[in-house]
Amino acid sequence: MLESGSGTRNIVDQLLLSKLTQCNILIEFNNSEAIKHAVMNSMGISCLSSLTIEEQLKNGSLVALNIDELELSCTLYLIHHQNKHLSKALLLLLEYCQ
């Protein structure tokens, strides 16, 4: 499981662990690679972004479990330096994202 305070961990705590009262978190990592290796070595299960495990899903070293009752989403922020010149392309991207 990711360490307390991470965005993914907060979502898992709120949406999943509140329903799994018998679930015990035995170890926490601050690194997604460490989590993937722990799961691949049969040390448990975890919740990670699909982008984080894309390669492992393709090669079959990890499998995704779908939970119909659980809808996970995340908010992403597009940020830029306040004093940096914004190119026309970047302005178009910012406009598209809004």
N, C-alpha and C positions, 0 to 999 in steps of 0.2 A: 504494500500500500504506500502511496506517496505520503510524505510527511505532512503533518498538520499545517494548515495555512496555505497550501497550494490550491489553486482554483478547482482542479479535478477532485482533490480530496474533499473540499467543501461540498461539492455537488454530490459526491458519493455518500458523504455523511448525512446530508439532508434527505436525499431521495432513496437511497438503498439501505444503508445501515439502520435507519429508523424502522425499517420493515423486517430486518434480519436481527432480531434481538439476541439470537443464540450465536451470532458470528463473533469470533474472537480475532482481533488483530494482534498477531504475534510479532510482526516485524514491520518497520517502516523504513523506506528508502527516500533519499532526496534526489534520485536519479532514475529516469525512465529505463535506461539501459540495464541498470542493476535489477530493476523489477522484471524486465523481460527475461533476463538470464535466470532469475530465481524461479519464475513460472515455468520456463523451459526445462528446468531441473526438478520439476515436480514438488516445489516448495509451497504451492498454494495457487490461489487465483488472484486476479487484480482487475482494476478498471483503468484502461489507458485510452488515449485518443486513437482513433483508427489510423490517423496519419503516422503516429508513432510506431505502430506495429504493421504497417502496410507490407513491408518486405517479408516479415514472418508469416503473415496471412497468406501471401502468395506462395511461399515455399513450404507451407504446411507445418512449420515448427510451432505455431500458435494457432488456436482456433477462437473465433468470436462466438460468444453465447448471446443470443438475442433474448431479451426479456420484454415480452409484449406489453406488460403493465408499466414499464418504465420508459419515459421519454426524456432523454438527456439532450441538452443543448448548451452552447456556450456563447458568450459575447466576446467579440474581438474588437479591438480598437485600432484604428489606423492613426498613427502618430507621426509627427514630423517636427524638425527643429524649428522653433519659432522665428529664428533669424535667417533661415536658409531660403534662398531664392527658389520659388516653386516654378518648375518648367511647365509649359503648356500641357505636356503629357501627364504630369503629376496632377495638375489642376483638373484635367479631364477624369483621371482616376478618382480623385476626391469627390468630384461631382457625381460620378457613377455610383460610388459607394454610399452616398447619402440617399 
